[in-house]
Amino acid sequence: MSTERAYFEDFEVGQKMHHARGTTIGEVENQLVTKLVMNTADAHYNEHKMRATPFGQRLVFGLVTGSIVIGLATQDTAEHAIAELGLDRLRFRAPVFHGDTLTAYSEVIAKRDADRDDAGVVRFRHWGVKHDGTIVFEGEREVLLKRRSHWARGEATPR
């Protein structure tokens, strides 16, 4: 979906999207965020301890995985966002490791008017999938999106 079409009016319940971009998870993404939020789990930053586990290597912190999936979906789902309203029902279904490539998929699961004329609320279900087809993340997100009828003319403020 092009960002020219990502206004509230452009989404329909049941609409599915495979987002164009993917990204390979590197050590920087995992290490930086894991340490910034003081996640002390050895699984995310102790290579030597993790070698002795069934995984055999460090795991990518789940919130890094979720953030990347949401980020990959944003161009198609929230370029015209006024606000992020909620993120819930998060599930981390399979491990992600450094070097895995993720892509994202989304479905519109609900759509409703907002308490303002210039925007509406769209609820999305997002999935993150590894290069081998394994679903690693799923979650739901609500976004307050601009209405084309009020914002598409490039005005700085709604009519």
ChimeraX attribute file (.defattr): number of C-alpha atoms within 10 A of each C-alpha:
attribute: neighborCount
match mode: 1-to-1
recipient: residues
	/A:1	13
	/A:2	9
	/A:3	13
	/A:4	12
	/A:5	16
	/A:6	21
	/A:7	25
	/A:8	26
	/A:9	16
	/A:10	12
	/A:11	19
	/A:12	14
	/A:13	13
	/A:14	12
	/A:15	12
	/A:16	16
	/A:17	16
	/A:18	16
	/A:19	18
	/A:20	13
	/A:21	12
	/A:22	18
	/A:23	16
	/A:24	16
	/A:25	19
	/A:26	14
	/A:27	15
	/A:28	10
	/A:29	16
	/A:30	22
	/A:31	16
	/A:32	12
	/A:33	14
	/A:34	20
	/A:35	13
	/A:36	8
	/A:37	8
	/A:38	9
	/A:39	14
	/A:40	11
	/A:41	12
	/A:42	13
	/A:43	20
	/A:44	21
	/A:45	21
	/A:46	14
	/A:47	14
	/A:48	13
	/A:49	13
	/A:50	17
	/A:51	13
	/A:52	10
	/A:53	11
	/A:54	7
	/A:55	12
	/A:56	13
	/A:57	19
	/A:58	23
	/A:59	20
	/A:60	24
	/A:61	22
	/A:62	21
	/A:63	15
	/A:64	18
	/A:65	22
	/A:66	21
	/A:67	11
	/A:68	21
	/A:69	27
	/A:70	25
	/A:71	15
	/A:72	23
	/A:73	26
	/A:74	17
	/A:75	17
	/A:76	21
	/A:77	29
	/A:78	23
	/A:79	17
	/A:80	24
	/A:81	21
	/A:82	15
	/A:83	13
	/A:84	13
	/A:85	13
	/A:86	11
	/A:87	15
	/A:88	11
	/A:89	9
	/A:90	17
	/A:91	14
	/A:92	18
	/A:93	13
	/A:94	12
	/A:95	18
	/A:96	23
	/A:97	20
	/A:98	16
	/A:99	12
	/A:100	16
	/A:101	17
	/A:102	26
	/A:103	22
	/A:104	26
	/A:105	20
	/A:106	25
	/A:107	20
	/A:108	21
	/A:109	18
	/A:110	15
	/A:111	18
	/A:112	12
	/A:113	13
	/A:114	13
	/A:115	9
	/A:116	7
	/A:117	13
	/A:118	20
	/A:119	26
	/A:120	21
	/A:121	23
	/A:122	27
	/A:123	22
	/A:124	25
	/A:125	20
	/A:126	24
	/A:127	25
	/A:128	28
	/A:129	21
	/A:130	21
	/A:131	14
	/A:132	9
	/A:133	10
	/A:134	14
	/A:135	18
	/A:136	20
	/A:137	25
	/A:138	22
	/A:139	19
	/A:140	20
	/A:141	19
	/A:142	21
	/A:143	23
	/A:144	24
	/A:145	24
	/A:146	25
	/A:147	21
	/A:148	19
	/A:149	15
	/A:150	15
	/A:151	17
	/A:152	14
	/A:153	9
	/A:154	9
	/A:155	9
	/A:156	7
	/A:157	8
	/A:158	15
	/A:159	9
